[in-house]
Amino acid sequence: MKGLLKNGYKAKLRPSGHDISEKFSIDNGAAIPPNLIAIAHTESNSAYMRHCAEIGIKAHPARFPVDLPEFFIRMLTDPNDLVVDPFAGSCVTAEASERLGRRWICCELVEEYLTGALGRFQDVLFPLPRGARDVSYKISHPGAMWNGIGETPLDADGGKKRKLVKKKEA
């Protein structure tokens, strides 16, 4: 965004179908997030998958990585806020909420999915000792830059009006 503002661009209809108007040149203090969330969709040995295998049930067929709801929970809520998931499935949103210190409620009609979801909370509620996990490969997820230190809480309007942040000169 900063590069576009500095170098300029031609307002026009993009191949993607997005109509980029002259209003796009307004500096909103980096309010335009990237349009790609790079998260691997591979999960074969999580606490949830191990729990399902141990108790002999099928894992939820439409699960997704915990990093996906984590990204949005970090962006849209503050610690201790309430996150509601009306279609919980394997409760991956609840797991992300628990890890981030948010309160949560999830609803699911299929009891077997909830039975499997208990496996998501074994490691959260009873963490392994430091260094006990076998990690052979790790990629950073979108929330990697959020360290929880000095996070500014959302404004009462939920961020509808953006404040321009002036940079401090060195």
N, C-alpha and C positions, 0 to 999 in steps of 0.2 A: 504494500500500500504506500509506504514511504517513497519507494522508487517511482511509483506511478505519479504521486503528487509532485515529486521533484522533476521528473523527466516529461511529464504530461502524457496524454493519451487522447485518442480520438473517440468521442462518444458515438456509439453505434450499436446495432443489434449484433450480438456475438453469435458464433456458430452453435453454441450451446442453447441459444434461444433467449438468453438473458439480455434485456435491453439496458445497456449501460448509458445513462444520461449524463448531462453536464453536472447534475447534482452529485455525481460520484466523486467529484473533485473536492468535496468538503472534507476537511481534516477533522475526524471525530476522535482523535487521540488513539488511533490504532484500534478502533471499535470493530473493524471487519475481520473476523476470524478466518483462518485458512479453511478452504472448503474440502479438505481431505483429512480424515482421521485415520492415521496409520496404526491399525491394530490387527495383529495376526488372529485369524479365526481358527486356531488349532488348540484343542484341549483334549488330551487323552489320558492324563495322569493327575488330574486335580483331586483335591479332597472329595469333591462332589462325585466325580467319576469312580473313585476308589470305593466310596461309601455305597454307591448303587451296586457295584460289582459284589461287594462283601455281603450285602443283604439280598442279592439275587433279583434285583428289579432293573428294568430298562431305564436308561437315562432319558431325560426329557428330550424329545426329538428336535426342538427348535431353540436350543440354548445358544447363548452368545457370550463373548468374553466379558469378564467383570470390568475390564478397562473401559468398555463402552458406556455403561451407566455411570461409572466413576467420573468420566470426563464431564458429563452433564450435571451430575450432582455437585461436583466442585464448582462448576460455572454458575449454577442457578440457585444454590442454597448455601447457608452458613451452618457451622457446627450447631448441633442441637435442633435444627429445623426438622420438620416432619416430611418424610418422603412417602408417597402412597403409590403402590403398584397394584392396580385392580386386576391384572392378568399375570400373576406372579410366576407361573410355570415352575421352574426350579429355584426361584427366589434369588436370582443373580443380582437384581437391583437391591434387594434387602442385604445381601452380602456386602455390596459396595457401600451402602448406607452405614452398615455396622462398622466397617473399617474406617470410615470417615467421620465417625462420631455424630451421625444423624439418627434421629429417631425414625422408625419406619413401621408401616403397616402394609401387609400384602394379603391379597385374596386369591384363592385358587379353588376351583371346583373339584379337581381330580386329586383325591387323597394320596394316591401313589406318587404323584409329583412332589407333594409336601413331605412325604416320607423320605424321598430321595434328597430333598432340599436340606434336610437336617445335616447331611454331609458337608454342606457349605459352611456350617458354623462350628464344626469340630476344631478346625485350626484357628478360627477367629476367637472362639471362647476359651479354647485350651491351646494356646500357641506353643509351637515346638521351641526347644531351647535355641538360642542364637547359634547360627551356623549348622543346625541339624538338617537343613534341607539340602538335597542334592540338586545343584543348579549347574547345568552344563552349557546353557545358552540363554542369554537374556537380552531383550531389546527394550529400549525405553518406550513407554507409552505416553500419550498426550498429557497425562497428569504429572509427568516426571518433574516438571518445573515448579509445580505447586508443592512447597515444603511445609505449608501450614503456619509458617512464621510470619507474623505481621500482615496477615490477610485482612484486607479492608472489607468490612461487612457491606452487604448490599444496601443501597439507599432504600428508604421506605417505599418509593415508587417502583422498586424492583429493577431499576436501571433504565426506565423509559427515557428519562432525560440524561444525556451524557454530559459530564463536566469535562471541559478541556483541562488537561493537566499541563502546566507550564514546567518546562525542564529547568533544572537548576544549572547555572553556569559554573564551570569549574574555576 
